[in-house]
Amino acid sequence: MRVPLVGLLGLVTGGGGSAYYFYRTQGGWDPNWDGRAAQPKARVTRHLFLIRHGQYVLDASEPDLKRLTALGQTQLNHTGRQLLDLHPAYDRIVHSTLIRAIQSSEIIQSYLKHVPVEVDPDLCEGFPWVPIPYHRDCGSPSDHDRIERAFKRYFHRAPPDQEKDSFEVIVCHANVIRYFVCRALQLPPAAWLRMSLYHGSITAVDIRPSGNVSVRVLGDIGFMPPDLHTTS
């Protein structure tokens, strides 16, 4: 017997209002989210490792003085070792132009040797979207266009001529990473502030040949001892 969708959802969720709510809010998926669905199908997966910089001098008066603390440097040494344990070879490291990201990337580079390094100012910290629930400290989303441009630069399926999986490290900032995660999963961008990321954490995203996206870990710091866990 063919069970109608709403009836099936009622069996799964217990019926009544919960089934109706689930049916109305399950959402959809745009298979052409990166504008590449019409190209010849990719054959490999892109693996992105999004790294939040380490703890830094938060109350410094100038951006260039917001350097990593001694604790932040220790955090990134753990992150670098973890990245090396996760995969023996990476295709590139990209970091923002803010000093805390530059220093964090340099520490990672000491573990991931001979990996090409790129610099991208579009990865700098900012406010990507007005968050819901609203937070008064978030200001206006004046950085949206820049951060969205960075998202489109790094988040897409592999080109059809790519012959093996790629592994890329992107060292940037909490707001940027949280916005990237929402966009990659096709969740409301206004939800970015509902997540929190620790310093030196790893967020791993896979982009499959089909264009499907999976977040394998979000803000992982399990490789650090608890006394190194900090956020801001």
C-alpha positions as CSV (number, residue, x, y, z in Angstrom):
1,M,0.0,0.0,0.0
2,R,1.3,3.4,-0.9
3,V,1.5,5.7,2.2
4,P,1.1,9.4,1.5
5,L,4.1,11.6,2.5
6,V,2.2,13.4,5.3
7,G,0.9,10.1,6.6
8,L,4.4,8.6,6.6
9,L,5.7,11.6,8.4
10,G,3.0,11.2,10.9
11,L,4.2,7.6,11.6
12,V,7.8,8.8,12.0
13,T,7.1,11.8,14.2
14,G,4.1,10.6,16.1
15,G,1.4,12.3,14.0
16,G,-0.5,15.5,14.6
17,G,1.2,18.9,14.6
18,S,4.7,17.5,14.8
19,A,4.2,15.8,11.4
20,Y,2.9,19.0,9.8
21,Y,5.8,21.0,11.3
22,F,8.3,18.5,9.9
23,Y,6.7,18.5,6.5
24,R,6.7,22.3,6.3
25,T,10.2,22.9,7.5
26,Q,12.3,20.0,6.1
27,G,13.6,22.3,3.4
28,G,15.0,21.6,-0.1
29,W,18.4,21.4,-1.8
30,D,19.5,23.3,-4.8
31,P,21.7,20.9,-6.8
32,N,23.1,23.8,-8.8
33,W,24.2,25.9,-5.8
34,D,27.7,26.4,-7.2
35,G,26.5,27.0,-10.8
36,R,28.4,23.9,-12.0
37,A,25.6,21.3,-12.3
38,A,25.6,21.5,-16.1
39,Q,29.4,20.9,-16.4
40,P,30.7,17.3,-17.1
41,K,30.4,15.5,-13.8
42,A,33.4,15.8,-11.4
43,R,35.1,12.5,-10.4
44,V,36.7,13.5,-7.1
45,T,35.9,15.1,-3.8
46,R,37.2,18.4,-2.5
47,H,38.1,18.4,1.2
48,L,38.2,21.8,2.9
49,F,39.7,22.3,6.4
50,L,38.6,25.6,7.9
51,I,40.8,26.7,10.8
52,R,40.0,29.4,13.3
53,H,43.1,31.3,14.3
54,G,44.5,31.0,17.9
55,Q,43.8,33.1,20.9
56,Y,45.1,36.7,20.4
57,V,45.4,40.0,22.1
58,L,41.7,41.1,21.9
59,D,42.0,44.6,23.4
60,A,44.9,45.8,21.2
61,S,44.3,49.3,19.8
62,E,45.5,48.5,16.2
63,P,44.7,45.4,14.0
64,D,48.4,44.7,13.6
65,L,48.8,44.5,17.4
66,K,46.2,41.8,17.7
67,R,48.8,39.1,17.6
68,L,48.6,35.6,19.0
69,T,49.2,35.1,22.7
70,A,51.6,32.4,23.9
71,L,48.6,30.3,24.5
72,G,47.3,30.9,21.0
73,Q,50.7,29.8,19.6
74,T,50.4,26.6,21.6
75,Q,46.9,26.0,20.3
76,L,48.0,26.2,16.7
77,N,50.9,23.8,17.3
78,H,48.3,21.3,18.3
79,T,46.2,22.2,15.3
80,G,49.1,21.8,12.9
81,R,50.0,18.3,14.4
82,Q,46.3,17.3,14.1
83,L,46.1,18.3,10.4
84,L,49.3,16.3,9.7
85,D,47.7,13.3,11.4
86,L,44.5,13.7,9.4
87,H,46.2,13.7,6.0
88,P,49.9,13.5,4.9
89,A,49.7,15.9,2.0
90,Y,47.7,19.1,1.3
91,D,47.3,21.0,-2.0
92,R,47.3,24.5,-0.6
93,I,47.0,26.7,2.5
94,V,45.1,30.0,2.3
95,H,44.9,32.6,5.0
96,S,43.5,36.1,5.6
97,T,45.6,39.2,5.8
98,L,45.0,39.8,9.5
99,I,48.0,39.2,11.7
100,R,46.4,36.5,13.9
101,A,45.6,34.5,10.8
102,I,49.0,35.0,9.3
103,Q,50.7,33.8,12.5
104,S,48.4,30.9,12.8
105,S,49.1,29.9,9.2
106,E,52.9,30.1,9.7
107,I,52.6,27.7,12.6
108,I,50.6,25.3,10.5
109,Q,53.1,25.6,7.7
110,S,55.8,24.4,10.1
111,Y,54.0,21.0,10.1
112,L,52.6,20.9,6.6
113,K,55.9,21.6,4.8
114,H,56.2,22.4,1.1
115,V,52.5,23.2,0.7
116,P,51.8,26.3,-1.5
117,V,50.5,29.3,0.5
118,E,48.1,31.9,-0.7
119,V,46.8,35.1,0.9
120,D,43.2,36.3,0.5
121,P,42.0,39.6,2.1
122,D,38.4,38.5,1.4
123,L,38.8,36.0,4.3
124,C,39.3,38.7,6.9
125,E,36.9,38.8,9.8
126,G,33.6,40.8,9.5
127,F,29.9,40.7,9.9
128,P,28.4,38.6,7.1
129,W,24.7,38.8,7.8
130,V,22.2,40.3,10.3
131,P,21.9,37.4,12.8
132,I,18.6,36.0,14.1
133,P,18.2,36.2,17.0
134,Y,19.6,39.7,16.7
135,H,22.7,40.6,18.7
136,R,23.4,44.3,19.2
137,D,27.2,43.9,18.9
138,C,27.0,42.6,15.3
139,G,26.5,45.9,13.6
140,S,25.4,46.0,10.0
141,P,26.3,43.2,7.4
142,S,28.6,45.6,5.6
143,D,31.1,42.7,4.9
144,H,28.6,40.4,3.3
145,D,29.6,41.0,-0.3
146,R,33.3,40.3,0.5
147,I,32.7,37.2,2.5
148,E,30.2,35.9,0.0
149,R,32.8,36.4,-2.7
150,A,35.2,34.3,-0.7
151,F,32.6,31.6,-0.2
152,K,32.1,31.3,-4.0
153,R,35.8,31.2,-4.5
154,Y,36.4,28.2,-2.3
155,F,33.1,26.3,-2.1
156,H,32.3,24.5,-5.3
157,R,32.6,20.9,-6.7
158,A,35.8,19.9,-8.4
159,P,36.4,20.7,-12.0
160,P,35.8,17.7,-14.4
161,D,39.5,17.4,-15.2
162,Q,40.6,17.1,-11.6
163,E,41.9,13.5,-11.2
164,K,42.3,13.1,-7.5
165,D,40.8,14.3,-4.2
166,S,42.1,17.7,-3.1
167,F,42.8,18.8,0.5
168,E,42.9,22.5,1.3
169,V,43.5,24.4,4.5
170,I,41.8,27.8,5.0
171,V,43.0,29.8,8.0
172,C,40.5,32.5,8.9
173,H,38.0,33.7,11.4
174,A,34.9,32.5,13.4
175,N,32.3,34.7,11.7
176,V,33.6,33.8,8.3
177,I,33.7,30.1,9.0
178,R,30.2,30.0,10.5
179,Y,28.8,31.9,7.5
180,F,30.5,29.4,5.2
181,V,29.0,26.5,7.0
182,C,25.5,27.9,6.8
183,R,25.9,28.7,3.0
184,A,27.4,25.3,2.3
185,L,24.6,23.4,3.9
186,Q,22.0,25.8,2.4
187,L,20.8,26.8,5.8
188,P,19.6,30.3,6.6
189,P,22.7,32.6,6.7
190,A,21.1,34.5,9.6
191,A,21.8,31.4,11.7
192,W,25.5,31.9,11.7
193,L,25.7,33.3,15.3
194,R,23.9,30.3,16.7
195,M,27.3,28.4,16.5
196,S,30.4,29.0,18.5
197,L,34.0,28.1,17.5
198,Y,37.0,27.7,19.8
199,H,40.4,29.1,18.9
200,G,42.5,26.7,16.8
201,S,39.4,24.5,16.0
202,I,39.0,22.5,12.8
203,T,35.9,22.5,10.7
204,A,36.0,19.9,7.9
205,V,33.7,20.2,4.8
206,D,33.5,17.7,1.9
207,I,32.2,18.7,-1.5
208,R,31.3,15.6,-3.4
209,P,31.3,15.1,-7.2
210,S,27.5,15.3,-7.2
211,G,27.7,18.7,-5.5
212,N,26.4,17.3,-2.2
213,V,28.1,18.8,0.8
214,S,28.9,17.2,4.2
215,V,30.3,18.8,7.3
216,R,32.4,16.1,8.8
217,V,33.4,18.0,12.0
218,L,32.4,21.5,13.2
219,G,34.8,23.3,15.5
220,D,36.7,20.2,16.6
221,I,39.2,20.8,19.4
222,G,39.2,17.3,20.9
223,F,42.9,17.0,20.0
224,M,43.8,19.8,22.5
225,P,43.9,19.3,26.3
226,P,41.0,21.1,28.1
227,D,43.2,23.8,29.5
228,L,43.9,25.1,26.0
229,H,40.2,25.5,25.1
230,T,39.4,29.2,24.7
231,T,37.0,31.4,22.7
232,S,36.0,35.0,22.3
